[in-house]
Amino acid sequence: MEGLIVDQEQQEIERAKRSNPFNYTDEQFAIRDKAVRDMHRDHPKIPFKWLEWLYDTIQNMPPEKVDDIIKNNLWDGIINTTRLTGGTLQNCCEIINNEIGEVNSFVLNE
């Protein structure tokens, strides 16, 4: 192994890259990071990822839609009424909805 010369770039491990689905610039990332840190300081019990999601959602939504959500209290309503949100599991394949007495059966793959 005498005289083995390896280029410095070949030895370096590629650094992790930050996910950027909204194509933020470095300046926009700095603004986002500060806003999320401030929200986390003001609301420490809310998970950090939720705050990031909230910022991205509001930032990339038309202002008219945000105003509509706020004015009409749309966050207070039920989002999905077709989803079963209660009941008891029995025999690992039946869900009994206690509110209306409905039983839904599911077949498990064997």
N, C-alpha and C positions, 0 to 999 in steps of 0.2 A: 504494500500500500504506500509505496513511495511516490511522492510528488503528485498526489491526487488533488486536483484543483476543482472545486465545486463553486459554481456561481452563487452569490448570496441570495438571489431571488429564488433559486431552486430549493434552498434550505428553509425559507420562511413558510410558515403555515398561513394559509389565507385567513384573513380576519373575518369575523362574522359581520354580515351586513344587516343594517336595520331595515325591517320591512317598511315599504313605502307604497301602499296600494293607492294612495291619493295623490301621488307625485308631488309631495311637499318639497320645497327648496330648503336649504339649510336655515335660512332666516325664518321660514314658516315653522320648521321643526323647533327652533329656539322659542318662538312665541307659544307654540303648542305645549312644549315642556314646562314653561313657566306657568301657563294657565292651568295645566293639570296639577302641578305642584301646589298652586294657590288653592285650587278646589280641594285637594287632599288635606291641606292645612285647615281649611274651613270645615270640612266634613271627613274627619279621620276614620269614621266607622264604615264608610263606603269603600269597597275594594278599588284599588288603583286602576285596574283594567277597565272597570265600569266607567270611571271618570275619563279614561282615554277614549272609550267607545262613545261616551256622551259628547265629548269635544268634537270628535271626528264626524259624528252624526249631525250635530248642529252646524258645524263649519261648512259641511258639504250639502246642506239642505237650503233650498231657496228661502229667503227671509220671509216671504209671504206665508209659506207653509208653517214656519216656526211661529209667526204671529197668530195664525189660525189655531194652532195647537194650544197656545197659551190662552187666547181669548175664549175659546170654546171648551176649555178644560177637557180636552180629548184624552189626556193621560189618566183620567179618573175612571173611564169606562172599561168594560170587559173587552179584552183583545180578541180572544178566541172562544166562542161559546160552544163549539162542537167538540172540544177536548174534554175528556172525563177528568175531573179534578178532585174526585173523592171516591169513597167506596172502600171495599175490603177485598183483598185477594183470597180466593179459596181454590184449593187444589191446583194452584199455580197456573190456572188457565181460565178462570172466570173472574170477572170484575162485577161486583154488585154495587150499583149506584143507590146509596141509602136514601137519597132525596126523592127519587121517583120510583124506586123498586125495580129498576130495569137490570137485567142480567145480560152481559155480553160474554160470549164464549169465544175462546181462541184455541186453535189447534196448534200444538207444539210439534216441531219436526222431530221425528224419532230416528 
